[in-house]
Amino acid sequence: MGNAKNLKTPQSRPHTNPQTSKFKHNKAAGSNKSSGQKPSFKRPPHAHGKRAFVKSKEDLKKERALKFQQRQDARAQKQKELEEERAKAKQEKEEKVRQYKKKRLERTKALSKRTQRGQPLMKDRMQLLLKQIQEMKRNG
C-alpha cells in the first residue's frame, strides 16, 4: 500500500486553479475559445448588427448584368429617338419639296399659256403676281 501513496492520482495532486495559472492563458479575460492564442482585435463580421461590406460574386454578377441592361435600354431608347427625329425631318423635307414642285408647276403653266396667235395671256400673269404679293404680305 505504500506504493499507492506514491502514485499520483488527480485527487492527490495539489489543487491549482486553471483561471489563475501562470502557464495557461486566462480564459476569463480573453474572448477566444482556445487557450494559448492571443485575443483577436478584429471585429466579427456582424458587429453592431451591420453586415459585412463584401458582396458575393453572384450579387456582383447580378448587379453588373442589371447595370449593363440599363445602359443597353438607355442606348436603344436614344437610338429610337434619333431615328424618329430623322424620319420626321425627312418627311418635312419631302413635303417642302412637293410644295415647291407644285408651286413651280402652277407658275410654269401660268407663264406658258399663250393665245392662238402666240401672245402671252396677261390675265394669268396678273393673277400670279397678285398671289405673290398676297404671300409677301402674309409672310412679311
N, CA and C atoms as an extended XYZ file, in Angstrom:
420
Properties=species:S:1:pos:R:3:atomname:S:1:resname:S:1:resid:I:1 pbc="F F F"
N         0.782       -1.169        0.000 N   MET     1
C         0.000        0.000        0.000 CA  MET     1
C         0.832        1.245        0.000 C   MET     1
N         2.056        1.104        0.344 N   GLY     2
C         2.952        2.242        0.326 CA  GLY     2
C         3.143        2.772       -1.068 C   GLY     2
N         3.092        1.867       -2.015 N   ASN     3
C         3.187        2.290       -3.405 CA  ASN     3
C         1.964        3.068       -3.836 C   ASN     3
N         0.889        2.812       -3.229 N   ALA     4
C        -0.347        3.501       -3.585 CA  ALA     4
C        -0.231        4.979       -3.279 C   ALA     4
N         0.526        5.342       -2.258 N   LYS     5
C         0.677        6.751       -1.938 CA  LYS     5
C         1.582        7.435       -2.933 C   LYS     5
N         2.547        6.714       -3.468 N   ASN     6
C         3.465        7.321       -4.418 CA  ASN     6
C         2.807        7.571       -5.772 C   ASN     6
N         1.831        6.814       -6.130 N   LEU     7
C         1.125        7.045       -7.390 CA  LEU     7
C         0.322        8.330       -7.278 C   LEU     7
N         0.476        9.123       -8.289 N   LYS     8
C        -0.242       10.397       -8.258 CA  LYS     8
C        -1.583       10.218       -8.936 C   LYS     8
N        -2.564       10.489       -8.239 N   THR     9
C        -3.917       10.452       -8.770 CA  THR     9
C        -4.420       11.886       -8.821 C   THR     9
N        -5.432       12.134       -9.588 N   PRO    10
C        -5.927       13.508       -9.671 CA  PRO    10
C        -6.326       14.060       -8.319 C   PRO    10
N        -6.700       13.209       -7.416 N   GLN    11
C        -7.099       13.712       -6.113 CA  GLN    11
C        -5.891       14.037       -5.257 C   GLN    11
N        -4.778       13.354       -5.498 N   SER    12
C        -3.614       13.571       -4.661 CA  SER    12
C        -2.785       14.764       -5.114 C   SER    12
N        -2.986       15.259       -6.355 N   ARG    13
C        -2.230       16.427       -6.820 CA  ARG    13
C        -2.698       17.670       -6.096 C   ARG    13
N        -1.786       18.609       -5.928 N   PRO    14
C        -2.228       19.854       -5.288 CA  PRO    14
C        -3.207       20.571       -6.211 C   PRO    14
N        -4.198       21.132       -5.630 N   HIS    15
C        -5.260       21.781       -6.402 CA  HIS    15
C        -4.751       23.103       -6.988 C   HIS    15
N        -4.873       23.259       -8.334 N   THR    16
C        -4.482       24.518       -8.986 CA  THR    16
C        -5.700       25.068       -9.719 C   THR    16
N        -5.877       26.326       -9.619 N   ASN    17
C        -6.996       26.981      -10.295 CA  ASN    17
C        -6.589       27.266      -11.739 C   ASN    17
N        -7.308       26.745      -12.754 N   PRO    18
C        -6.895       26.981      -14.145 CA  PRO    18
C        -7.037       28.445      -14.558 C   PRO    18
N        -7.872       29.207      -13.896 N   GLN    19
C        -8.034       30.610      -14.267 CA  GLN    19
C        -6.876       31.467      -13.778 C   GLN    19
N        -6.192       31.058      -12.745 N   THR    20
C        -5.107       31.854      -12.187 CA  THR    20
C        -3.746       31.240      -12.422 C   THR    20
N        -3.656       30.243      -13.254 N   SER    21
C        -2.398       29.563      -13.507 CA  SER    21
C        -1.443       30.478      -14.257 C   SER    21
N        -0.127       30.334      -14.014 N   LYS    22
C         0.887       31.136      -14.697 CA  LYS    22
C         1.054       30.713      -16.145 C   LYS    22
N         0.920       29.438      -16.401 N   PHE    23
C         1.311       28.907      -17.696 CA  PHE    23
C         0.179       28.855      -18.717 C   PHE    23
N        -1.008       28.837      -18.288 N   LYS    24
C        -2.124       28.758      -19.209 CA  LYS    24
C        -2.749       30.131      -19.376 C   LYS    24
N        -3.335       30.338      -20.550 N   HIS    25
C        -3.974       31.613      -20.853 CA  HIS    25
C        -5.219       31.773      -19.991 C   HIS    25
N        -5.411       32.946      -19.518 N   ASN    26
C        -6.556       33.220      -18.683 CA  ASN    26
C        -7.815       33.220      -19.549 C   ASN    26
N        -8.686       32.238      -19.395 N   LYS    27
C        -9.865       32.101      -20.243 CA  LYS    27
C       -10.902       33.169      -19.934 C   LYS    27
N       -10.971       33.621      -18.743 N   ALA    28
C       -11.979       34.615      -18.384 CA  ALA    28
C       -11.656       35.968      -19.003 C   ALA    28
N       -10.393       36.310      -19.163 N   ALA    29
C       -10.006       37.621      -19.688 CA  ALA    29
C       -10.148       37.695      -21.194 C   ALA    29
N        -9.888       36.617      -21.918 N   GLY    30
C        -9.920       36.633      -23.379 CA  GLY    30
C       -11.268       36.201      -23.926 C   GLY    30
N       -11.493       36.535      -25.192 N   SER    31
C       -12.754       36.135      -25.808 CA  SER    31
C       -12.573       34.928      -26.712 C   SER    31
N       -11.314       34.503      -26.919 N   ASN    32
C       -11.067       33.340      -27.777 CA  ASN    32
C       -11.443       32.067      -27.042 C   ASN    32
N       -11.887       31.092      -27.783 N   LYS    33
C       -12.312       29.833      -27.198 CA  LYS    33
C       -11.120       28.947      -26.869 C   LYS    33
N       -10.114       28.984      -27.712 N   SER    34
C        -8.960       28.112      -27.484 CA  SER    34
C        -7.958       28.810      -26.575 C   SER    34
N        -7.374       28.054      -25.702 N   SER    35
C        -6.379       28.639      -24.812 CA  SER    35
C        -5.026       28.639      -25.506 C   SER    35
N        -4.206       29.592      -25.219 N   GLY    36
C        -2.885       29.649      -25.809 CA  GLY    36
C        -2.802       30.612      -26.981 C   GLY    36
N        -3.897       31.165      -27.456 N   GLN    37
C        -3.853       32.133      -28.557 CA  GLN    37
C        -4.090       33.529      -28.004 C   GLN    37
N        -3.530       34.486      -28.708 N   LYS    38
C        -3.744       35.873      -28.308 CA  LYS    38
C        -5.162       36.288      -28.686 C   LYS    38
N        -5.729       37.187      -27.943 N   PRO    39
C        -7.080       37.634      -28.289 CA  PRO    39
C        -7.068       38.413      -29.608 C   PRO    39
N        -8.086       38.232      -30.397 N   SER    40
C        -8.181       38.888      -31.696 CA  SER    40
C        -8.797       40.271      -31.522 C   SER    40
N        -8.246       41.255      -32.232 N   PHE    41
C        -8.778       42.610      -32.160 CA  PHE    41
C        -9.701       42.923      -33.331 C   PHE    41
N        -9.896       41.952      -34.222 N   LYS    42
C       -10.776       42.160      -35.366 CA  LYS    42
C       -12.222       42.075      -34.907 C   LYS    42
N       -13.055       42.886      -35.541 N   ARG    43
C       -14.474       42.838      -35.227 CA  ARG    43
C       -15.108       41.647      -35.934 C   ARG    43
N       -16.074       41.053      -35.325 N   PRO    44
C       -16.789       39.991      -36.036 CA  PRO    44
C       -17.553       40.597      -37.213 C   PRO    44
N       -17.847       39.815      -38.251 N   PRO    45
C       -18.467       40.386      -39.450 CA  PRO    45
C       -19.832       41.008      -39.199 C   PRO    45
N       -20.532       40.577      -38.168 N   HIS    46
C       -21.860       41.126      -37.915 CA  HIS    46
C       -21.863       41.983      -36.655 C   HIS    46
N       -20.792       42.706      -36.400 N   ALA    47
C       -20.704       43.524      -35.208 CA  ALA    47
C       -21.711       44.662      -35.286 C   ALA    47
N       -22.346       44.951      -34.205 N   HIS    48
C       -23.309       46.047      -34.073 CA  HIS    48
C       -24.466       45.915      -35.058 C   HIS    48
N       -24.800       44.708      -35.427 N   GLY    49
C       -25.947       44.488      -36.295 CA  GLY    49
C       -25.716       44.840      -37.748 C   GLY    49
N       -24.506       45.155      -38.129 N   LYS    50
C       -24.209       45.509      -39.521 CA  LYS    50
C       -23.616       44.303      -40.225 C   LYS    50
N       -23.963       44.139      -41.472 N   ARG    51
C       -23.421       43.041      -42.259 CA  ARG    51
C       -22.083       43.464      -42.857 C   ARG    51
N       -21.321       42.501      -43.275 N   ALA    52
C       -20.031       42.782      -43.909 CA  ALA    52
C       -20.270       43.485      -45.237 C   ALA    52
N       -19.348       44.321      -45.649 N   PHE    53
C       -19.487       45.082      -46.884 CA  PHE    53
C       -19.123       44.263      -48.114 C   PHE    53
N       -18.565       43.107      -47.937 N   VAL    54
C       -18.149       42.278      -49.061 CA  VAL    54
C       -19.381       41.616      -49.661 C   VAL    54
N       -19.559       41.798      -50.977 N   LYS    55
C       -20.692       41.191      -51.662 CA  LYS    55
C       -20.240       39.880      -52.293 C   LYS    55
N       -21.160       38.991      -52.420 N   SER    56
C       -20.815       37.715      -53.036 CA  SER    56
C       -20.665       37.896      -54.539 C   SER    56
N       -20.020       36.949      -55.173 N   LYS    57
C       -19.790       37.026      -56.623 CA  LYS    57
C       -21.106       37.009      -57.381 C   LYS    57
N       -22.062       36.257      -56.892 N   GLU    58
C       -23.362       36.198      -57.561 CA  GLU    58
C       -24.047       37.557      -57.533 C   GLU    58
N       -23.973       38.232      -56.379 N   ASP    59
C       -24.570       39.567      -56.277 CA  ASP    59
C       -23.886       40.537      -57.225 C   ASP    59
N       -22.558       40.460      -57.305 N   LEU    60
C       -21.823       41.341      -58.211 CA  LEU    60
C       -22.197       41.067      -59.661 C   LEU    60
N       -22.332       39.785      -60.020 N   LYS    61
C       -22.717       39.435      -61.393 CA  LYS    61
C       -24.103       39.969      -61.716 C   LYS    61
N       -25.029       39.809      -60.784 N   LYS    62
C       -26.390       40.299      -60.998 CA  LYS    62
C       -26.397       41.816      -61.144 C   LYS    62
N       -25.634       42.488      -60.292 N   GLU    63
C       -25.582       43.952      -60.334 CA  GLU    63
C       -24.979       44.442      -61.650 C   GLU    63
N       -23.902       43.803      -62.085 N   ARG    64
C       -23.272       44.185      -63.356 CA  ARG    64
C       -24.217       43.937      -64.524 C   ARG    64
N       -24.888       42.806      -64.509 N   ALA    65
C       -25.831       42.484      -65.585 CA  ALA    65
C       -26.971       43.493      -65.616 C   ALA    65
N       -27.447       43.884      -64.442 N   LEU    66
C       -28.529       44.865      -64.365 CA  LEU    66
C       -28.075       46.217      -64.897 C   LEU    66
N       -26.884       46.657      -64.502 N   LYS    67
C       -26.359       47.938      -64.992 CA  LYS    67
C       -26.145       47.895      -66.498 C   LYS    67
N       -25.630       46.773      -66.995 N   PHE    68
C       -25.415       46.629      -68.438 CA  PHE    68
C       -26.744       46.709      -69.177 C   PHE    68
N       -27.757       46.031      -68.648 N   GLN    69
C       -29.082       46.048      -69.283 CA  GLN    69
C       -29.662       47.464      -69.281 C   GLN    69
N       -29.459       48.200      -68.190 N   GLN    70
C       -29.952       49.579      -68.121 CA  GLN    70
C       -29.256       50.450      -69.158 C   GLN    70
N       -27.938       50.261      -69.309 N   ARG    71
C       -27.207       51.042      -70.321 CA  ARG    71
C       -27.693       50.694      -71.720 C   ARG    71
N       -27.927       49.398      -71.967 N   GLN    72
C       -28.421       48.968      -73.275 CA  GLN    72
C       -29.799       49.569      -73.552 C   GLN    72
N       -30.672       49.574      -72.550 N   ASP    73
C       -32.013       50.135      -72.723 CA  ASP    73
C       -31.939       51.630      -73.008 C   ASP    73
N       -31.076       52.340      -72.268 N   ALA    74
C       -30.927       53.779      -72.486 CA  ALA    74
C       -30.389       54.052      -73.886 C   ALA    74
N       -29.412       53.244      -74.309 N   ARG    75
C       -28.832       53.407      -75.644 CA  ARG    75
C       -29.881       53.133      -76.727 C   ARG    75
N       -30.688       52.095      -76.535 N   ALA    76
C       -31.738       51.761      -77.507 CA  ALA    76
C       -32.793       52.861      -77.565 C   ALA    76
N       -33.141       53.410      -76.393 N   GLN    77
C       -34.128       54.497      -76.347 CA  GLN    77
C       -33.597       55.726      -77.083 C   GLN    77
N       -32.339       56.056      -76.851 N   LYS    78
C       -31.730       57.211      -77.514 CA  LYS    78
C       -31.679       56.992      -79.027 C   LYS    78
N       -31.313       55.785      -79.439 N   GLN    79
C       -31.249       55.450      -80.865 CA  GLN    79
C       -32.631       55.566      -81.498 C   GLN    79
N       -33.651       55.099      -80.795 N   LYS    80
C       -35.022       55.169      -81.300 CA  LYS    80
C       -35.452       56.628      -81.477 C   LYS    80
N       -35.124       57.471      -80.493 N   GLU    81
C       -35.474       58.895      -80.582 CA  GLU    81
C       -34.774       59.550      -81.769 C   GLU    81
N       -33.500       59.220      -81.972 N   LEU    82
C       -32.768       59.788      -83.103 CA  LEU    82
C       -33.388       59.363      -84.430 C   LEU    82
N       -33.769       58.091      -84.526 N   GLU    83
C       -34.393       57.609      -85.759 CA  GLU    83
C       -35.726       58.307      -86.011 C   GLU    83
N       -36.500       58.530      -84.939 N   GLU    84
C       -37.775       59.237      -85.085 CA  GLU    84
C       -37.553       60.670      -85.564 C   GLU    84
N       -36.551       61.337      -84.981 N   GLU    85
C       -36.244       62.712      -85.398 CA  GLU    85
C       -35.818       62.750      -86.864 C   GLU    85
N       -34.977       61.793      -87.262 N   ARG    86
C       -34.530       61.745      -88.659 CA  ARG    86
C       -35.701       61.501      -89.608 C   ARG    86
N       -36.586       60.578      -89.230 N   ALA    87
C       -37.747       60.279      -90.075 CA  ALA    87
C       -38.654       61.502      -90.191 C   ALA    87
N       -38.837       62.207      -89.076 N   LYS    88
C       -39.678       63.410      -89.083 CA  LYS    88
C       -39.059       64.492      -89.962 C   LYS    88
N       -37.753       64.704      -89.825 N   ALA    89
C       -37.061       65.708      -90.639 CA  ALA    89
C       -37.131       65.337      -92.118 C   ALA    89
N       -36.960       64.059      -92.420 N   LYS    90
C       -37.016       63.596      -93.811 CA  LYS    90
C       -38.410       63.817      -94.392 C   LYS    90
N       -39.441       63.529      -93.601 N   GLN    91
C       -40.814       63.714      -94.062 CA  GLN    91
C       -41.104       65.201      -94.311 C   GLN    91
N       -40.651       66.059      -93.402 N   GLU    92
C       -40.849       67.507      -93.583 CA  GLU    92
C       -40.142       67.996      -94.841 C   GLU    92
N       -38.940       67.506      -95.054 N   LYS    93
C       -38.180       67.911      -96.237 CA  LYS    93
C       -38.895       67.471      -97.514 C   LYS    93
N       -39.393       66.234      -97.530 N   GLU    94
C       -40.121       65.741      -98.704 CA  GLU    94
C       -41.381       66.567      -98.955 C   GLU    94
N       -42.065       66.952      -97.878 N   GLU    95
C       -43.276       67.776      -98.014 CA  GLU    95
C       -42.932       69.147      -98.603 C   GLU    95
N       -41.845       69.736      -98.152 N   LYS    96
C       -41.421       71.035      -98.700 CA  LYS    96
C       -41.079       70.915     -100.178 C   LYS    96
N       -40.413       69.836     -100.550 N   VAL    97
C       -40.053       69.620     -101.958 CA  VAL    97
C       -41.319       69.469     -102.797 C   VAL    97
N       -42.320       68.719     -102.292 N   ARG    98
C       -43.584       68.560     -103.031 CA  ARG    98
C       -44.285       69.903     -103.214 C   ARG    98
N       -44.320       70.685     -102.138 N   GLN    99
C       -44.968       72.006     -102.225 CA  GLN    99
C       -44.251       72.892     -103.238 C   GLN    99
N       -42.916       72.866     -103.206 N   TYR   100
C       -42.134       73.680     -104.137 CA  TYR   100
C       -42.394       73.252     -105.576 C   TYR   100
N       -42.418       71.938     -105.825 N   LYS   101
C       -42.653       71.443     -107.187 CA  LYS   101
C       -44.053       71.813     -107.665 C   LYS   101
N       -45.033       71.705     -106.780 N   LYS   102
C       -46.408       72.060     -107.134 CA  LYS   102
C       -46.504       73.546     -107.484 C   LYS   102
N       -45.888       74.374     -106.662 N   LYS   103
C       -45.897       75.824     -106.886 CA  LYS   103
C       -45.193       76.169     -108.198 C   LYS   103
N       -44.068       75.535     -108.438 N   ARG   104
C       -43.308       75.788     -109.661 CA  ARG   104
C       -44.107       75.363     -110.902 C   ARG   104
N       -44.818       74.247     -110.804 N   LEU   105
C       -45.633       73.769     -111.918 CA  LEU   105
C       -46.763       74.761     -112.233 C   LEU   105
N       -47.439       75.254     -111.192 N   GLU   106
C       -48.501       76.253     -111.403 CA  GLU   106
C       -47.944       77.509     -112.066 C   GLU   106
N       -46.807       77.934     -111.563 N   ARG   107
C       -46.184       79.147     -112.106 CA  ARG   107
C       -45.797       78.940     -113.574 C   ARG   107
N       -45.219       77.795     -113.862 N   THR   108
C       -44.803       77.489     -115.237 CA  THR   108
C       -46.013       77.448     -116.171 C   THR   108
N       -47.107       76.826     -115.711 N   LYS   109
C       -48.318       76.765     -116.529 CA  LYS   109
C       -48.873       78.161     -116.787 C   LYS   109
N       -48.895       78.971     -115.734 N   ALA   110
C       -49.451       80.319     -115.885 CA  ALA   110
C       -48.603       81.151     -116.837 C   ALA   110
N       -47.294       81.005     -116.759 N   LEU   111
C       -46.421       81.811     -117.619 CA  LEU   111
C       -46.357       81.273     -119.048 C   LEU   111
N       -46.645       79.999     -119.220 N   SER   112
C       -46.504       79.418     -120.560 CA  SER   112
C       -47.788       79.493     -121.397 C   SER   112
N       -48.904       79.906     -120.781 N   LYS   113
C       -50.145       79.993     -121.553 CA  LYS   113
C       -50.039       81.118     -122.577 C   LYS   113
N       -50.551       80.794     -123.760 N   ARG   114
C       -50.479       81.775     -124.848 CA  ARG   114
C       -51.809       81.793     -125.612 C   ARG   114
N       -51.986       82.838     -126.321 N   THR   115
C       -53.171       82.941     -127.191 CA  THR   115
C       -52.930       82.156     -128.460 C   THR   115
N       -53.962       82.131     -129.322 N   GLN   116
C       -53.811       81.393     -130.581 CA  GLN   116
C       -52.758       82.023     -131.474 C   GLN   116
N       -52.545       83.279     -131.347 N   ARG   117
C       -51.534       83.957     -132.160 CA  ARG   117
C       -50.141       83.866     -131.534 C   ARG   117
N       -50.042       83.302     -130.313 N   GLY   118
C       -48.734       83.152     -129.687 CA  GLY   118
C       -48.393       84.232     -128.679 C   GLY   118
N       -49.354       85.112     -128.426 N   GLN   119
C       -49.109       86.164     -127.438 CA  GLN   119
C       -49.351       85.606     -126.017 C   GLN   119
N       -48.553       86.040     -125.004 N   PRO   120
C       -48.762       85.563     -123.624 CA  PRO   120
C       -50.082       86.096     -123.052 C   PRO   120
N       -50.754       85.292     -122.211 N   LEU   121
C       -52.002       85.703     -121.576 CA  LEU   121
C       -51.669       86.561     -120.354 C   LEU   121
N       -52.118       87.810     -120.401 N   MET   122
C       -51.819       88.723     -119.304 CA  MET   122
C       -52.688       88.445     -118.081 C   MET   122
N       -53.868       87.875     -118.299 N   LYS   123
C       -54.768       87.614     -117.180 CA  LYS   123
C       -54.113       86.651     -116.177 C   LYS   123
N       -53.564       85.562     -116.657 N   ASP   124
C       -52.918       84.583     -115.773 CA  ASP   124
C       -51.663       85.156     -115.117 C   ASP   124
N       -50.932       85.963     -115.860 N   ARG   125
C       -49.725       86.578     -115.283 CA  ARG   125
C       -50.093       87.553     -114.175 C   ARG   125
N       -51.185       88.289     -114.367 N   MET   126
C       -51.623       89.243     -113.347 CA  MET   126
C       -52.067       88.496     -112.075 C   MET   126
N       -52.778       87.391     -112.252 N   GLN   127
C       -53.204       86.607     -111.087 CA  GLN   127
C       -51.992       86.032     -110.339 C   GLN   127
N       -50.985       85.610     -111.087 N   LEU   128
C       -49.761       85.086     -110.470 CA  LEU   128
C       -49.065       86.174     -109.659 C   LEU   128
N       -48.978       87.371     -110.223 N   LEU   129
C       -48.375       88.480     -109.490 CA  LEU   129
C       -49.193       88.827     -108.245 C   LEU   129
N       -50.522       88.779     -108.350 N   LEU   130
C       -51.385       89.062     -107.201 CA  LEU   130
C       -51.139       88.043     -106.077 C   LEU   130
N       -51.028       86.765     -106.423 N   LYS   131
C       -50.744       85.727     -105.423 CA  LYS   131
C       -49.407       85.975     -104.733 C   LYS   131
N       -48.401       86.356     -105.527 N   GLN   132
C       -47.075       86.622     -104.953 CA  GLN   132
C       -47.131       87.782     -103.971 C   GLN   132
N       -47.874       88.827     -104.323 N   ILE   133
C       -47.984       89.988     -103.432 CA  ILE   133
C       -48.700       89.597     -102.143 C   ILE   133
N       -49.772       88.814     -102.244 N   GLN   134
C       -50.509       88.392     -101.050 CA  GLN   134
C       -49.638       87.527     -100.134 C   GLN   134
N       -48.844       86.650     -100.703 N   GLU   135
C       -47.939       85.815      -99.898 CA  GLU   135
C       -46.889       86.662      -99.195 C   GLU   135
N       -46.393       87.686      -99.898 N   MET   136
C       -45.386       88.561      -99.285 CA  MET   136
C       -45.985       89.306      -98.102 C   MET   136
N       -47.271       89.722      -98.220 N   LYS   137
C       -47.922       90.421      -97.112 CA  LYS   137
C       -48.108       89.486      -95.918 C   LYS   137
N       -48.478       88.218      -96.171 N   ARG   138
C       -48.669       87.248      -95.081 CA  ARG   138
C       -47.355       86.952      -94.360 C   ARG   138
N       -46.312       86.739      -95.142 N   ASN   139
C       -45.013       86.375      -94.559 CA  ASN   139
C       -44.291       87.577      -93.966 C   ASN   139
N       -44.491       88.733      -94.555 N   GLY   140
C       -43.744       89.920      -94.137 CA  GLY   140
C       -44.405       90.616      -93.044 C   GLY   140
